[in-house]
Amino acid sequence: MYVLTHVDLIGAKKDDGLAAIKQLSNDSAQDSGILRYDVLQQGNRPNHLTVVEVWRGKGALEKHEAAAHTRKFREVLLPMSGSLYDQRLYQAIN
């Protein structure tokens, strides 16, 4: 299971948002079923980020989504976000 999430941080809250995403990345690296977790920052717009996650399957992703650290991150991120949390799920077809 592949997950691409686009995060747009409010300029004044960018550094707080980056800290929250780094913490989520560190916490998520300990989750069962994680294969890859990358946070990419857009070069010319540092408040725009893309999170790339790869999970062993939908069950592992669902456990991650329900984990306390994931729920806490979303609560913290909400007032820092400049747009809706854009999470998209993909499965390999080949």
Secondary structure, 3 states (H helix, E strand, C coil): CEEEEEEEECHHHHHHHHHHHHHHHHHHCCCCCEEEEEEEECCCCCCEEEEEEEECCHHHHHHHHHCHHHHHHHHHHHHHECCCCEEEEECCCC
